Amino acid sequence: MSNEQSPGAKRPSESGRGYGYNYGGYDSYGYGYGYGGDTAAGTVQRSLSDYILILRERIWYIVVVFLVVFSSSLVYTLGETRIYQSSATVQILRRDLTPMPGVQQVSESEIRSAEDLNTQIKIIESSTLIRRVADRLKGSDLKAFLAPFERAGIPESEAAFVQNTIARNRKVVPQRLTLVVIVSYQHPDPAVAAKVANLFVEEYMKYNKGVRDADLSKAVDDLQSTVEEQRRKVDQLAHKLQAYKERNKTVSLDQRKDIVSESLKVANLEAQKAGISLQAAESRLNQIREYRAKSQDLTGLAFISESKLVQDLQQQLAARTIEISKLKERYRDGHPDMKQARKSFDQTRLELERAIASISEQVQSEYNSSLANLKARQEELGNQKTESLQLESLAVEYTQIEREYLTQNQILQGIVARKTETTMTSTFATQNARLVDQAVPSPENKPISPNVPLNLGLGVVGGLGLGLALAFFVAFIDDRVKSAYDIEGVLGLPLIGIVPEVKRLDANERATVVSSNADRQVAEAFRTLHSSLRLKDESKNAKAFLTTSTVPGEGKSFLTTNLAMTFAAHGEKVVIVDCDLRKPNVHKSLGLENSRGVIDIVSGRYSLDEVTVKNFQPNLDVVVAGGRAKNPTQILNSKGFEQLIAELRKRYDRVFIDTPPLAAVSDALIILPLVDGSLFTIFFNKVRRKAAQFSAKSLLEANVPNFGAILNGLNLAVSGYYYAQYYDKSYKDYYVSMSKGDASDGDQK
């Protein structure tokens, strides 16, 4: 078998999987489709323009969703019942207003914290106030309140319905950083809304006054009973004290007792001061000992670090350290400046240690002095106690009776004063809140609901948001290959050509569209593809091309025949070989008989010359499949097939081999080692990414170059979404003007 290749063809050992990635989509050809790529890393990423194209392609999804959402919000807004809100403003006082500011209140109503304020707010929100407001709605007020709900019907008792409705539509909003609370009510009737809001404030103030009056009345009764009982106890103690004085003749002990008691107090106070001083001195001394035991720096103690001398020395030591650090950057340790700096550092550190030691000695001295002072004060206190005990032994019982009398009498005076204050307070009409702004009916043209600007704004934003979400969702689930990003970024193949969709032509006309110029745009696309293949040495010098696709119907035979005709039109001797032995299609497209072909050559029944359709067009021969094979893989793996390809290499400049789709069978992979490179056909918006990715991976993993992917069947109606640079409407005039010179152009070919 002969595996002769052209001199420039890529040997299997010289090419690899990376060829498809590094081909770069023929950068010199300029397929810039508006997306960014990292050529160094061999990857392509979506850019902003790609996402804009996604939206442009699915603009009607966005428009329809937007119109539905916006229309729904508009209908809802126009059909919703108008609700009006009225608000009354009440100020909660920090304490009750009273004409006697110094009088203590019986009930605790002072607002000291946020918890106290929240308690008052919860009272306004309580079911008790709701019930009291509902009870106030009578007659015409109740009729106006229930009027908007009569059509819907009242499913429960009228009282319960009124209370539940009030609870649902009432708002209590405290104003931040103030003691002001806004009580609002919403109702279809603005007059009813104002009425209910004002009733809430009135009932709240009445409720607090009622609670206060009840507390005061009970407090006055309790205090009266306590006063009478306490007065009896004081009278009994007064009689007992007088009887004791007369019996023991201890009237003169009072003055002496006062003198001794005063002296004892003074001695006790001095002893306490001495003890406190000793504790402070001992604490400082223990801290010093603890730091020394742990070898810690004594400057960590506050009473040492706060010393002015220590602070100055620490600052000097820090300055010396910084100076040494700076000198180290310039000098070595033996340098005179370094020695002088270290000497200054050591001197400062020594002074600091001396200062700390001096403070420590001072603390020890203070401790010794405090200890001696405490002993002297304790001794003096002991003497005073002895004298006091001697006196107390004479008048212990007298003092006890007198103390109890004075205590109980003082308690009596306090209770009497408290009773008097409470009685006076109960006569004052005080409040812990005041009405600031009374609720008034809202204007007819200013309902709180529906909020037309807000609803329409939400409709616009929601419609656009849902429309965009739907567009991206549809794009996400649409995994068909259609863009340059899909081909180069996902499949990893360079995009070397784009062929527009062929319309109004039958299969035979499409197969020869290049030679007939039936569709100028398609013919020009194949010429562009021809130029693209000649830009790289590997494809330029390749003799044998294999054309395949992912699934049937992607136009691989159409591309094979027209690309072969394009090369033949440029003066090269070209042959088309139909190696799709399972479902041959080249003979149908070209209108040839399929009675004998590749199958017959490999089996030896006919020679290559007997089978070849010579000069089908100038410089173009065709070898059809010769029918359908029952064992195509066996034929393609045979020695005869290898010899056939080798013979075709010798006779022709270019050999174009049409093979079955990769996703269906592996025939193309069997032929692949016999060719110089492969062309991968992808039909626009037909094959799914995973299937195409699997097929492309098979080509890239083979040790044969892949020259790139050709996008076939581009729908010009949506070409502007993905390939506006090459199929813009403005190019139409260019093709028309060029068609006028087709005759001369064809003569040259």
C-alpha positions in Angstrom: 0.0 0.0 0.0 1.2 3.5 -0.8 0.6 6.3 1.7 2.2 9.0 -0.4 1.4 12.5 0.7 2.2 15.9 -0.6 5.4 17.5 0.6 3.6 20.0 2.8 1.1 17.6 4.3 1.2 17.2 8.0 2.6 13.8 9.1 0.8 12.0 11.9 3.7 12.5 14.2 3.8 16.2 13.5 0.2 17.0 14.3 -2.0 16.3 17.2 -5.1 17.2 19.0 -3.9 20.8 19.7 -4.0 21.6 16.0 -7.6 22.5 16.0 -7.2 24.8 19.0 -4.1 26.6 17.8 -5.6 27.1 14.3 -7.3 30.1 15.8 -10.1 30.4 13.3 -7.6 31.7 10.7 -7.0 35.0 12.5 -5.6 36.6 9.3 -8.9 35.8 7.7 -10.6 37.9 10.4 -13.6 36.0 11.7 -14.3 38.4 14.5 -17.7 37.6 15.8 -17.9 40.0 18.7 -16.7 37.8 21.5 -13.6 37.9 23.5 -11.0 35.1 23.6 -7.9 34.1 25.4 -5.7 32.9 22.5 -2.8 32.1 24.8 -4.9 29.7 26.9 -6.7 28.4 23.8 -10.1 29.1 25.2 -12.9 31.5 24.2 -15.2 33.3 26.5 -18.5 35.0 26.0 -18.3 38.8 25.9 -21.0 41.4 26.5 -21.8 41.5 22.8 -22.6 37.7 22.9 -25.2 38.3 25.6 -26.6 41.2 23.6 -27.0 38.9 20.6 -28.8 36.4 22.8 -31.3 39.1 23.7 -31.7 40.4 20.2 -32.5 36.9 18.9 -35.2 36.4 21.5 -36.5 40.0 21.6 -40.1 38.8 21.2 -39.9 36.7 24.3 -39.0 39.9 26.2 -41.7 42.0 24.5 -44.5 39.4 25.0 -43.6 38.9 28.7 -43.3 42.6 29.3 -46.7 43.3 27.7 -48.3 40.5 29.8 -46.8 41.6 33.1 -47.3 45.3 32.5 -50.9 44.8 31.3 -51.6 42.7 34.4 -50.3 45.4 36.7 -52.3 48.0 34.8 -55.5 46.0 35.0 -54.9 45.3 38.7 -54.2 48.9 39.4 -57.2 50.3 37.6 -59.5 47.6 39.1 -58.4 47.8 42.7 -60.6 49.6 45.2 -59.3 53.0 46.3 -58.1 53.0 49.9 -57.6 56.2 51.9 -55.4 56.6 55.0 -55.7 59.2 57.8 -53.2 59.6 60.6 -53.4 61.0 64.1 -50.2 62.0 65.8 -49.8 61.5 69.6 -46.9 62.4 71.8 -46.2 60.0 74.7 -44.8 62.0 77.6 -41.8 60.8 79.4 -43.7 61.3 82.7 -47.2 62.4 83.7 -47.8 66.2 83.8 -48.6 67.3 87.4 -48.7 70.6 89.2 -46.5 69.1 91.9 -43.3 68.0 90.1 -41.7 66.7 93.3 -44.5 64.3 94.2 -43.8 60.6 93.5 -46.4 58.8 91.4 -48.2 55.7 92.6 -48.3 53.9 89.3 -45.0 53.6 87.3 -45.7 55.4 84.0 -42.3 57.1 83.3 -40.8 56.4 79.9 -37.1 55.6 80.5 -36.2 53.2 77.7 -37.2 51.7 74.4 -38.9 48.9 76.3 -41.2 51.4 78.1 -42.1 53.1 74.8 -42.8 49.7 73.1 -45.1 48.9 76.0 -47.2 51.9 75.3 -47.3 51.0 71.6 -48.4 47.5 72.4 -51.2 49.1 74.5 -52.4 51.0 71.5 -52.2 47.8 69.4 -54.0 45.7 72.1 -57.3 44.0 71.5 -58.8 46.0 74.4 -58.4 49.3 72.5 -59.7 47.7 69.3 -62.8 46.5 71.1 -63.3 49.9 72.8 -63.0 51.7 69.4 -65.4 49.2 67.8 -67.9 49.9 70.6 -67.6 53.7 69.8 -68.7 53.1 66.2 -72.5 53.4 66.3 -75.3 54.6 64.2 -74.3 56.5 61.0 -70.6 55.9 61.8 -71.1 52.2 61.9 -73.2 52.2 58.7 -70.5 54.2 56.9 -67.8 51.8 58.2 -69.6 48.7 56.9 -70.8 50.2 53.6 -67.8 49.1 51.5 -68.2 45.5 52.7 -71.9 45.0 52.1 -71.5 43.6 48.6 -68.9 41.0 49.7 -71.1 40.0 52.7 -70.2 39.8 56.3 -69.4 36.1 57.1 -69.4 36.5 60.9 -71.1 38.5 63.6 -71.1 42.2 63.0 -69.1 43.0 66.2 -66.4 40.4 65.4 -66.2 41.6 61.8 -65.8 45.2 62.8 -63.0 44.3 65.3 -61.2 42.1 62.8 -61.4 44.8 60.1 -60.1 47.5 62.5 -57.2 45.2 63.5 -56.2 44.5 59.8 -56.3 48.1 58.7 -54.8 49.9 61.7 -51.1 50.9 61.8 -49.2 52.2 64.8 -45.8 53.6 63.7 -43.4 55.0 66.3 -41.2 57.8 64.9 -37.5 57.0 65.2 -35.6 58.7 68.0 -38.7 60.4 69.3 -41.6 59.7 71.7 -44.1 60.5 68.9 -46.4 57.8 67.5 -48.5 58.0 64.4 -51.8 56.0 64.5 -53.1 55.4 61.0 -56.2 53.8 59.7 -57.1 52.8 56.1 -60.6 52.6 54.7 -62.3 53.2 51.4 -64.1 56.1 53.0 -61.6 58.9 54.0 -64.0 60.3 56.6 -64.3 56.9 58.3 -60.5 56.5 58.2 -60.1 59.8 60.0 -62.8 58.9 62.5 -61.3 55.6 63.5 -57.7 57.0 63.8 -59.0 59.7 66.2 -60.9 57.2 68.2 -57.8 55.2 68.8 -56.0 58.2 70.2 -58.9 59.1 72.4 -59.4 55.6 73.7 -55.7 55.2 74.4 -55.6 58.4 76.5 -58.8 57.4 78.3 -57.4 53.9 79.0 -54.3 55.3 80.6 -56.3 57.8 82.7 -58.6 55.0 83.9 -55.7 52.8 84.9 -54.1 55.7 86.7 -57.3 56.6 88.7 -57.8 53.0 89.7 -54.3 52.7 91.0 -54.5 55.9 92.9 -57.8 55.0 94.6 -56.5 51.7 95.8 -53.2 53.3 96.9 -55.0 55.8 99.1 -57.0 53.1 100.9 -54.0 51.0 101.5 -51.9 53.9 102.9 -54.7 54.9 105.3 -54.7 51.5 106.9 -50.9 51.4 107.1 -50.8 54.9 108.8 -53.3 53.8 111.6 -51.4 50.7 112.3 -48.0 52.4 112.4 -49.3 55.2 114.7 -50.4 52.6 117.3 -46.9 51.0 117.2 -45.1 54.4 117.7 -47.3 55.3 120.7 -46.5 52.0 122.4 -42.8 52.6 122.0 -43.0 56.2 123.4 -44.6 55.0 126.6 -42.1 52.2 127.0 -39.1 54.6 126.6 -40.5 57.0 129.2 -41.1 54.3 131.7 -37.5 53.0 131.3 -36.0 56.4 131.9 -38.0 56.9 135.1 -37.2 53.5 136.4 -33.4 53.5 135.7 -32.7 57.2 136.0 -30.7 57.2 132.7 -31.7 60.6 131.4 -28.1 62.0 131.8 -26.5 59.1 129.9 -27.7 60.5 126.6 -25.2 63.3 126.4 -22.3 61.0 127.5 -23.4 58.4 125.1 -23.3 60.9 122.3 -19.7 62.0 123.1 -18.5 58.4 123.3 -20.3 57.4 120.2 -18.7 60.3 118.3 -15.3 59.4 119.5 -15.8 55.8 118.5 -17.0 56.9 115.0 -13.9 59.0 114.6 -11.6 56.1 115.7 -13.4 53.6 113.5 -13.1 55.9 110.5 -9.4 56.5 111.0 -8.9 52.7 111.3 -10.8 52.1 108.1 -8.7 54.7 106.2 -5.5 53.1 107.6 -6.8 49.7 106.4 -7.6 51.0 102.9 -4.2 52.6 102.6 -2.6 49.4 103.7 -4.6 47.4 101.2 -3.6 49.7 98.4 0.1 49.6 99.4 0.0 45.8 99.8 -1.7 45.4 96.4 1.0 47.4 94.6 3.7 45.5 96.5 2.2 42.1 95.6 2.0 43.1 92.0 5.6 44.0 92.0 6.5 40.7 93.6 4.4 38.8 91.1 5.9 40.5 88.1 9.4 39.8 89.5 8.6 36.2 90.2 7.5 35.8 86.5 10.4 37.9 85.2 7.9 40.3 83.6 8.6 43.9 82.8 7.5 46.1 85.7 6.5 48.9 83.3 3.4 46.8 82.7 2.1 48.0 86.1 0.0 51.1 85.7 1.4 53.0 88.8 4.9 52.5 87.4 4.1 53.2 83.8 2.2 56.4 84.7 5.4 57.8 86.4 6.6 60.9 84.4 10.2 59.8 84.8 9.4 56.3 83.5 7.5 57.6 80.6 10.3 60.0 79.6 12.9 57.2 79.9 10.7 54.8 77.8 10.3 57.4 75.1 14.1 58.0 75.1 14.7 54.2 75.0 12.3 53.9 72.0 14.1 56.7 70.3 17.5 55.0 70.9 16.1 51.8 69.5 14.9 53.5 66.3 18.2 55.3 66.0 20.1 51.9 66.3 17.8 50.4 63.6 18.5 53.2 61.2 22.3 53.0 61.9 22.2 49.3 61.2 21.1 50.0 57.7 24.3 52.1 57.2 27.0 50.8 59.5 28.2 47.6 61.1 28.3 46.9 64.8 31.9 48.0 65.1 31.3 51.5 63.8 31.8 54.4 66.3 28.3 55.7 65.7 26.9 52.3 66.4 28.9 51.9 69.5 27.9 55.4 70.7 24.2 54.6 70.0 24.4 51.3 71.8 26.1 53.0 74.8 23.4 55.7 74.9 20.8 52.9 74.7 22.4 51.0 77.6 22.6 54.1 79.7 19.0 55.0 79.1 17.9 51.4 79.9 20.0 51.5 83.2 18.3 54.8 84.2 14.9 53.2 83.5 15.8 50.2 85.6 16.9 52.6 88.4 13.7 54.6 88.2 11.6 51.4 88.4 13.7 50.2 91.4 13.2 53.5 93.1 9.4 53.3 92.6 9.5 49.7 94.0 11.4 50.8 97.1 8.9 53.7 97.6 6.0 51.2 97.4 7.7 49.0 100.0 8.2 52.1 102.3 4.5 53.1 101.9 3.5 49.5 102.8 5.6 49.6 106.0 4.2 53.0 107.0 0.6 52.0 106.3 1.1 48.8 108.4 2.4 50.8 111.4 -0.4 53.4 111.1 -3.0 50.6 110.9 -1.8 49.1 114.2 -1.9 52.4 116.0 -5.4 53.2 114.7 -6.6 49.7 115.7 -5.2 50.1 119.2 -7.0 53.5 119.6 -10.2 52.0 118.3 -10.0 49.2 120.8 -9.7 51.7 123.6 -12.8 53.5 122.4 -14.7 50.3 122.1 -13.9 49.3 125.6 -15.2 52.6 126.9 -18.3 52.3 124.7 -19.0 48.8 126.0 -18.8 50.0 129.5 -21.3 52.7 128.8 -23.5 50.4 126.8 -23.7 47.9 129.6 -25.5 50.6 131.5 -27.9 51.7 128.8 -28.2 48.9 126.3 -31.9 48.4 126.8 -32.5 52.2 126.8 -30.7 52.6 123.5 -32.6 49.7 121.9 -36.0 51.1 122.9 -35.0 54.6 121.8 -33.7 53.5 118.4 -36.8 51.4 117.7 -39.0 54.4 118.7 -37.2 56.8 116.4 -37.2 54.3 113.5 -40.9 53.6 113.8 -41.7 57.3 114.2 -39.7 58.1 111.0 -41.6 55.4 109.2 -44.8 56.8 110.4 -43.9 60.3 109.1 -43.0 58.9 105.7 -46.2 57.0 105.3 -48.3 60.0 106.4 -46.4 62.2 103.8 -46.9 59.6 101.1 -50.6 59.4 101.9 -51.0 63.1 101.7 -49.2 63.3 98.3 -51.3 60.4 96.9 -54.5 62.0 98.1 -53.6 65.3 96.5 -52.4 63.6 93.2 -55.7 61.8 92.9 -57.5 65.2 92.6 -55.3 66.2 89.5 -56.4 65.4 86.0 -53.1 64.3 84.4 -52.2 62.5 81.2 -49.1 60.6 80.0 -49.8 61.6 76.3 -51.1 64.5 74.3 -52.7 64.7 70.9 -50.4 66.6 68.5 -52.2 66.3 65.2 -55.8 65.1 64.8 -56.6 62.9 61.8 -58.4 64.6 59.0 -59.9 62.9 55.8 -57.5 62.5 52.9 -58.3 64.3 49.6 -60.3 62.2 47.2 -57.5 62.4 44.6 -54.8 61.0 47.0 -55.6 57.4 47.9 -52.8 55.4 49.5 -53.8 52.4 47.4 -53.5 51.6 44.6 -50.1 53.3 44.2 -50.3 53.9 40.5 -46.7 55.0 39.9 -45.3 52.2 42.1 -47.5 49.5 40.5 -46.7 50.6 37.0 -43.1 50.9 37.8 -43.1 47.4 39.3 -44.9 46.2 36.1 -42.2 47.7 33.9 -39.3 46.4 36.0 -41.0 43.0 36.6 -41.9 42.7 32.9 -38.4 43.5 31.7 -36.9 41.3 34.4 -39.1 38.3 33.7 -38.7 38.8 30.0 -34.9 38.9 30.3 -34.9 35.9 32.5 -37.1 34.0 30.1 -34.8 35.0 27.2 -31.7 33.8 29.0 -33.5 30.6 30.2 -34.5 29.8 26.6 -30.9 30.5 25.5 -29.7 28.3 28.3 -31.8 25.3 27.4 -31.2 25.8 23.6 -27.9 23.9 23.3 -27.8 23.8 19.5 -24.7 25.0 17.7 -25.3 28.3 16.1 -22.6 30.9 17.0 -18.9 31.2 16.6 -18.6 30.9 20.4 -20.3 27.5 20.2 -17.9 26.3 17.5 -14.6 27.7 18.8 -15.3 28.0 22.5 -17.3 24.8 23.1 -16.2 22.4 20.3 -12.6 23.7 20.2 -12.5 23.9 16.4 -11.5 26.9 14.4 -14.3 28.4 12.3 -12.9 28.7 8.8 -16.0 29.2 6.7 -19.7 30.2 6.7 -22.1 29.1 4.0 -25.5 30.8 3.8 -28.7 28.9 3.6 -29.6 27.9 0.0 -33.2 28.6 -1.0 -35.3 27.9 -4.0 -32.8 25.3 -5.4 -33.2 21.6 -5.7 -30.6 19.0 -4.6 -28.8 18.9 -8.0 -28.7 22.7 -8.3 -27.3 23.0 -4.7 -24.6 20.5 -5.5 -23.3 22.6 -8.3 -24.1 26.1 -7.0 -20.5 27.2 -7.3 -20.1 26.3 -10.9 -23.6 27.7 -11.9 -23.5 30.8 -9.7 -27.2 30.2 -9.0 -26.7 31.8 -5.6 -24.0 34.4 -5.6 -23.7 34.6 -1.9 -23.2 30.9 -1.5 -20.7 30.8 -4.4 -18.7 33.6 -2.8 -18.8 31.8 0.5 -17.0 28.8 -1.0 -14.4 31.0 -2.7 -13.8 32.6 0.7 -13.5 29.1 2.2 -11.0 28.2 -0.6 -8.9 31.2 0.3 -9.1 30.4 3.9 -7.7 26.9 3.4 -4.8 28.3 1.4 -3.7 30.6 4.2 -2.1 27.9 6.3 0.6 25.6 5.0 -1.0 22.4 6.3 -4.2 22.9 4.5 -2.6 24.6 1.5 -0.3 21.6 0.8 -2.8 18.9 1.8 -3.9 16.6 -1.0 -6.6 14.4 0.7 -9.5 16.1 2.6 -12.0 14.2 4.6 -15.4 15.8 5.1 -17.8 14.7 7.8 -20.4 16.0 10.2 -22.1 15.1 13.5 -25.5 13.9 12.2 -27.1 13.3 8.8 -28.5 16.3 7.0 -25.8 18.8 7.8 -24.8 19.2 4.2 -21.4 17.5 4.2 -22.0 16.2 0.6 -23.1 19.6 -0.5 -20.0 21.2 1.0 -17.7 18.4 -0.5 -19.0 18.8 -4.1 -19.0 22.6 -4.1 -15.6 22.9 -2.4 -14.1 20.5 -4.9 -15.6 22.5 -7.7 -14.1 25.6 -6.2 -10.6 24.1 -6.2 -11.2 22.7 -9.7 -12.2 26.2 -10.9 -8.8 27.5 -9.7 -7.0 25.1 -12.1 -6.3 22.1 -9.8 -7.1 18.6 -10.8 -9.7 17.4 -8.2 -11.6 14.2 -7.5 -14.7 13.6 -5.3 -14.8 10.2 -3.6 -18.1 9.1 -2.0 -17.1 6.9 0.9 -20.5 7.0 2.6 -21.0 3.3 1.8 -24.1 3.1 4.1 -26.1 6.0 2.6 -24.4 7.4 -0.4 -25.6 10.8 -1.6 -23.0 12.3 -4.0 -24.4 10.5 -7.0 -27.9 11.8 -6.3 -26.7 15.4 -5.9 -24.7 15.2 -9.1 -27.2 13.2 -11.1 -24.9 10.2 -11.7 -25.4 6.5 -11.8 -24.4 4.5 -8.7 -24.0 1.1 -10.2 -20.3 0.9 -9.7 -17.8 2.8 -7.6 -15.6 2.5 -4.5 -17.1 -0.9 -3.5 -16.3 -2.3 -6.9 -12.7 -1.0 -6.9 -11.9 -2.4 -3.5 -13.4 -5.8 -4.3 -11.5 -5.9 -7.6 -14.4 -6.1 -9.9 -13.5 -2.9 -11.7 -10.4 -0.7 -12.0 -10.2 2.9 -10.9 -10.3 4.1 -14.6 -13.5 2.1 -15.3 -15.3 3.5 -12.3 -14.2 7.2 -12.4 -16.6 9.7 -14.0 -14.1 11.8 -15.8 -14.4 15.5 -16.6 -17.7 15.9 -14.8 -16.7 19.5 -14.9 -13.4 20.9 -16.0 -10.6 19.5 -13.8 -13.2 17.6 -11.7 -13.6 13.8 -11.6 -16.1 11.8 -9.5 -15.9 8.4 -7.9 -19.3 7.3 -6.5 -19.9 4.7 -3.8 -21.2 2.1 -6.1 -24.2 1.1 -4.0 -24.8 0.4 -0.4 -22.3 -2.0 1.3 -23.4 -4.6 3.8 -19.9 -4.5 5.5 -18.7 -1.0 5.1 -16.1 -1.1 7.9 -14.5 -4.2 6.4 -14.2 -2.5 3.0 -12.8 0.7 4.5 -10.2 -1.3 6.6 -9.1 -3.4 3.6 -5.8 -3.2 1.8 -7.6 -2.4 -1.4 -9.2 0.8 0.0 -5.7 2.0 1.2 -4.4 1.4 -2.3 -7.3 3.3 -3.8 -6.5 6.4 -1.7 -2.8 6.1 -2.5 -3.6 5.9 -6.2 -5.9 8.9 -6.0 -3.1 10.9 -4.3 -0.8 10.2 -7.3 -3.3 11.2 -9.9 -4.9 14.3 -8.5 -3.9 17.5 -6.8 -6.8 17.4 -4.4 -8.9 14.4 -3.2 -12.2 15.2 -1.4 -13.7 12.3 0.5 -17.3 12.4 1.7 -17.8 10.2 4.8 -20.8 9.3 7.0 -21.6 11.4 10.2 -19.4 10.7 13.2 -22.3 10.4 15.7 -23.9 7.6 13.7 -20.9 5.4 12.7 -17.1 5.3 13.0 -16.4 5.1 9.2 -14.9 8.5 9.1 -12.4 7.6 11.9 -11.3 4.6 9.9 -10.5 6.7 6.8 -9.0 9.5 8.8 -5.4 8.1 9.0 -5.3 8.0 5.2 -5.9 11.7 4.6 -4.0 14.9 5.3 -6.7 16.6 7.3 -10.4 16.8 8.0 -13.2 19.3 7.6 -16.1 19.3 10.1 -19.5 20.4 8.7 -22.0 21.9 11.1 -25.5 22.9 10.1 -26.7 26.1 11.6 -29.0 25.7 14.6 -29.5 21.9 14.1 -27.0 19.8 15.9 -26.8 19.8 19.7 -23.6 21.0 21.4 -22.9 17.8 23.3 -23.3 15.6 20.2 -21.1 18.0 18.1 -18.6 18.3 20.9 -18.3 14.5 21.1 -17.7 14.3 17.3 -15.2 17.1 17.3 -13.3 15.5 20.2 -13.0 12.3 18.1 -11.4 14.3 15.3 -9.1 16.2 17.6 -7.9 13.1 19.4 -6.9 11.6 16.1 -3.3 12.1 15.0 -4.5 13.9 11.9 -4.9 17.7 11.6 -8.3 19.2 11.6 -8.4 22.2 9.3 -11.5 23.6 11.0 -15.3 23.7 11.0 -17.6 25.0 8.3 -20.9 26.5 9.4 -23.5 25.5 6.8 -27.1 26.7 6.2 -26.8 30.1 8.0 -30.3 31.6 8.1 -29.8 35.1 6.7 -32.9 36.2 8.6 -31.0 35.8 11.9 -27.4 36.2 10.6 -27.3 39.7 11.9 -27.5 38.3 15.4 -24.3 36.3 15.1 -22.5 37.2 11.9 -23.4 40.8 11.1 -19.9 41.4 9.8 -20.3 39.1 6.9 -24.0 39.0 6.1 -25.2 42.5 6.7 -28.0 43.8 4.4 -25.7 46.4 3.1 -23.6 43.7 1.4 -26.5 42.8 -0.9 -25.8 45.6 -3.3 -22.2 44.5 -3.5 -23.1 41.0 -4.6 -25.6 42.4 -7.2 -23.0 44.8 -8.6 -20.5 41.9 -8.9 -23.0 39.7 -10.7 -22.9 42.0 -13.7 -19.4 40.8 -14.4 -20.1 37.2 -14.0 -19.6 36.4 -17.6 -16.1 37.7 -17.8 -15.3 36.1 -14.5 -16.6 32.8 -15.7 -14.6 32.9 -18.9 -11.4 33.2 -16.9 -12.3 30.1 -15.0 
